[in-house]
Amino acid sequence: MLWPALITITLDQLSKLAVVRYLHVHASIPLVDGFVNLVHVRNRGMAFGLMNRSDLEVAFYALIIISLAAIAIILFWLFKFEQEEGRIIFGLSLILGGAVGNLIDRLRLHEVVDFLDFYLGAYHWPAFNLADTAITVGTFWVVVNLIFKNKKQI
């Protein structure tokens, strides 16, 4: 059940390559006026721009190690779950694809390309990418399916 991961990695990398190629860093194109822009920003840190500082070289290596550890754990879980638990495997595969997609950016560019900017008025959600979306959707998918799986066992 690695197809969701492979599709996620492919779409994530293709979308980031398009942004890098056709949009200058810090440029912005409104997609839905007053709600979402296509932007080109770089994030050296982690989620929500935490540790996004160029002077923290140790952060780069720490994030690589954390990413590799997370990927190893997800792979362990993927092979631990039975095939009957396809819903959980699907969510884990999305998380895996997102983690690998962002790791590729870190190894290649030493930062992650983000390009989706959602906002209402002056309130902006931190920019993100398809890998981040897959990680978030996969996490919620796994949690919801684990909750309902456990309720069925009671």
Secondary structure, 3 states (H helix, E strand, C coil): CCHHHHHHHHHHHHHHHHHHHHCCCCCEEEEECCCEEEEEEEECCCHHHCCCCCCCHHHHHHHHHHHHHHHHHHHHHHHHCCHHHHHHHHHHHHHHHHHHHHHHHHHHHCCEEEEEEEEECCEECCCECHHHHHHHHHHHHHHHHHHHHHHHHC
